[in-house]
Amino acid sequence: MEFKEKVVIITGASGGIGSETARIFAKNGANIIINYLSSPKKAEETLEQVKSLGVEAIKIKADISKPNEVQNMITNTIKEFGKIDVLVNNASKHPPPIFNFHTPDWDLWKKMVHTNILGIIICSHFAFPYLRESNGSIINIVMDHDPGGLGYVLTKAAGTPLTRGLAKKLAPVRVNAVSPGVIETWEMSEEEKNEWLKTIIIKRIGHPIDIARAILFLASDEASYITGETLHVDGGRQLLV
């Protein structure tokens, strides 16, 4: 897929799915904006990896839940590259491993709502004028199945109807989503893997590259007649849970 000299903003690109997405776009010729918030060292590592692939790249620290910081990120992108072709809304706020609904941390709930829902709206709002000029596209990372993680999944699930709504509102800019399954972005024990595998039809844990390939496809000309859709990349997990 050809992305030579295209300009791609990826939020939350310092690790995991975000950094893998930055690399796959760079391998296909795109110039990359690596957005990060709290992992400057990882963002720098991703930046160096992307640059080593022969494309231009910059990293920009910005909290996507804050409109002024997102506006500055978009302004700096335009100053550097003059356009935006693709926005990947990947950044998210996760709860800690122990998240007790009955003794709620209201500040954490607010942060998840502001990042996982409003973050998509804010980034899309400020990028839209430039995406319209370039006939570009937006890809949101969502999650619409897995009732076990109430706080996180609740806010990420909102991305699915939001994607459809934005597709209607922002046309002809295409807006699609990818809903990942179990992706190995942390060190898993064999016991953990075996438990997860019980819920996955094709019997393997996903990797960040599986999601990155789906994002690349939805942003490409091969998907030019697709908008408002959510692509589940989960090994069939949504059929079982």
Secondary structure, 3 states (H helix, E strand, C coil): CCCCCCEEEECCCCCHHHHHHHHHHHHCCCEEEEEECCCHHHHHHHHHHHHCCCCCEEEEECCCCCHHHHHHHHHHHHHHHCCCCEEEECCCCCCCCCCCCCCCCHHHHHHHHHHHHHHHHHHHHHHHHHHHHHCCEEEEECCCCCCCCHHHHHHHHCHHHHHHHHHHHHCCCEEEEEEECCECCCCCCHHHHHHHHCCCCCCCCECHHHHHHHHHHHHCHHHCCCCCCEEEECCCHHHCC
